[in-house]
């Protein structure tokens, strides 16, 4: 069975032509970085009757997820390069709806979805205050002073598997770099209307449900940016600096969009 390995900011996937449904054991075996090909997840794609593309996504542990943001961008790039679509603007269908995309060479802009609240504004989980939300899939955003010092491998799995999240959750550790109204400076408590606010930038590390820490995550970056906007007042576009590079997130009346690079790594076949 042929596949193409693709990556968006180091978030890597094995892409198979569908429709078909791999078993959990197959996904785990293929994604194993020592005994298999190695990837964060598996995507199965096919042309849609509406002239776009359909996608399904499985995490590296074999569990099927509702949606994958960087996978969405990679799927769009492959579909356009293969000639499955007639123009660089088309729609990718996932389990949670339609995602308009625009392919600009290696860079892809894609509609992620509409951020929605999850039960409450904040939760106390694993002794941490987190901001839960859904972007088609579940997220918990945790603000930290410095992502380099964050205990991602210790706290991440505890939040992911907490009973508060019956379907588990992705976890984002987010540091606000710039873009706050006063950028965190001490003053007399009054805002200076002439003070220049730098571009909105956050740093994030992602603990991905069913995978572990990844170099990037499209929906994770979107969750990070949205909560930075909601909690810290950052204005879009917001640049999210991830281990694998930068994604730019902006919002309109429909929801959240992301833009960033994609790359085809290699092709091969598995039994």
N, C-alpha and C positions, 0 to 999 in steps of 0.2 A: 504494500500500500504506500503510495507516494505522498510525500509531505514537503512543505516549504517551511523553513525556520525563519521567522521575522522577529524584529525587536523594535520597541519604541523606548528610547532612553534606557536601554539595558533591561527592560521588562520584556522577556522573550517568550515566544509561543511557537508551537508546532501547528501548522495549518493544514488541514485535510479537506479535500473536496467531498461534499456530501450530496444528498442527505444520508447520514448514517449515525448511529449512536454507539460510541465506544464504551466498553465496559470500564468500571472503576479500576480494575486491575490493569487493563491496557493503558489507561491514562497514567497511572502511577508508574508503570514500567517505562513508558516512553519518556516521562518527565524526569526520571531518576538521573542525576548528573554523574553518577559513577557507573551504573549498570545499564543505562539507557542513553537516549539522545541528550536529554537535559533541557528543561524548560520550566517556566513558571506556570504554564497551563497549555491546554489544547483547545484549538478553535476548529469548528467544522462549518464550512461556508458553502453556499450554493447560490446561483442566480435566482432572483425572485420573479414571480409572474408579473409584478408591477414594474419591472425594468431595472430594479436595483439588486440588492444582495441580502441574503439572510445569514445570520450567524448564531451559533451556540457556543458556549464556553464552559470548560471544565477546569477547576483548580488542579494543582499538581497532586493533591491527595486523592483525586478521583471524584470529588464532589462537584456537581454541576452548579454554576453560579448564574444569577439572573442576567449579568451584564459585565463587560470588561471594557474600560475606557481606552487604554492603550491598544488593546486588541481590536477595538472598533476602528481606530485610526489605521492600524496595520491591514485590516481587512479591506478598508476603502482603497488603500494604496495598491494592494494586490489585484483587486477587482478592476481598477482602472488600467493598471499595467497589462492585464490579461485581455483587455478589450471586452469585458463582460458588460460594460456600460458605454454609452455613446458620448458622454460628456463628463467633465470633471466634477460636476455637481449632481449628486444623486442621493438615494436613501438606502441606509443599511437597517434592516429589521432585526431586532433582538427580542428576547422574551418579555422585555418591559416596554416595547414600543418602537416607533420609527425614529431614526437618527439621521437627519440631513448631514451631508459631508461635502467638503470641498477639497479636492486633491490639487496641491500646488507643487508638483514634482515630489521631492522627498518629504515635504511638509504637508501635513493634513490638518485641516480645521474640521471639527466635528461637534455636533450637538450632543451633549452628554445626557441631559434630562433636567427635570425640575426638582431642585432640592426641597425636601419636605421634612417637617419635624417628626420626631419619633418619641411618643409618649410624654416627654417633658423636655424643658430646655437644658437641664443638667441632671446628671446622675452621679452618685458616689459609687464607683466600682473599683475594686482592688485598691482601696484607700486613695483613689484619685478622683478628681472632679473632671468628668468628661461631658462633651456636648454631643448627644446622639442625633443622627439624621439619616435620611435615606435618599439615595440618588438612583433609585431602582434597586440598589443593593445597600446593605446596612453599613453604617460607619459610626465611629466614636472618636471625636477630636479632643486631644489633650494638649493644652498649651504649656510650653516649657520655656525656660530662660535660654537654654542652649541645647540644640538637638544633638550636638556631639557628645554631651554628657548624659543624654537620656538613656534609661535602662530599657531599651526597646525589647531585648530578648527576655528580660525578666517580667516586665509589666505587660507587654503586648499579648502574650498567650493567656495571661490571667484575665484580661479584659475580653479578649476574643471569645473565650469559653465560659464567661460568667453567665449565670442563670438569667440575668437581666436581658440577655440576647438569645432567645430560644433557637435562632438559626445561625448563631455565632455572629461575629462582626469583624470588619476591618478596623484597624486602629491607626490613627494619625497622630504623630508627635510633631507639633508645630511651633516654630519660633518666629515671631514677628520681627522682621529686620528693619523695614521702613514703611512709611505711608500713614502712620497714625496722625491725627490732627495736630498733636504737639510733639510727636515722635518720642514721647516718654521723657522729655526734658522737664526738670523742676523749674517752676516759675511761680508767679503770684496767683496762679489759679485761673487767670483770664487768658482766653485765646487771642493771639495776635493775628488780625486779619491779613496782615502783610507778610506773615511768616510763610515761607515756601515749604511745601510738603513734598518730599521726594516721591519717586515712583513707589507703588505698592509692591513690596517684596516680602515673601515669607520663605523660610526653609522648612522642609518636612522630611521626616523619615516614616516609612510605611511598614506596618506589620499587617500583612495581607492574610485574610481568612483562608485557611487551607493550604497556605504556601510558606509563611514565615516572612522575614524581612525581605523586601524586594528593592531593586534599584530605583523603581518608579512605579506609579500607579495613576492611571488617568482619572478614575473616579475618586481615588484618595486625594489627588491634587485638587480636584474640584471641591471635595468636602473641606479640605484645608482652607482653600480660598474663600469659600462661602462663609465658614465660621469666622475667618479673619474679618470679613466684611460685616457680619452680624455682631460679633462680640467686640472687635477693636476698631470698627469704623473705617476700615480700609476701603478705598474706592477702586473700582475696576478700571482698566485691566490689572489683574494681580499676577505677578510672576511667581511661580512656585519653584523653588530651587530644590531639586531632588538629588539623590546620590548619582543618578545617571544623567542629569542635565536638567534643563528648564522646560516647564510647560507654562503657557500663558492662558489664564482663565478670565473670561468676561461673561457678563450677564445681560440678557434682554428680557422682554416681557414673557417670553416662552420658558426661559430657564438658563442653563449654563452651557457655555461653549468652551472648548479647549483647542489649543493649536500647538503643534510641536513636530519634531522630525520622526521619520520612520526609516527602517532599513531592512532589506532582504539579506539574510546571512548566508544560507546555503539551502540546497534541496537534497533529498535522499528518499529512502524507502525503509519501511519497517514491516516485519512479518505480523 
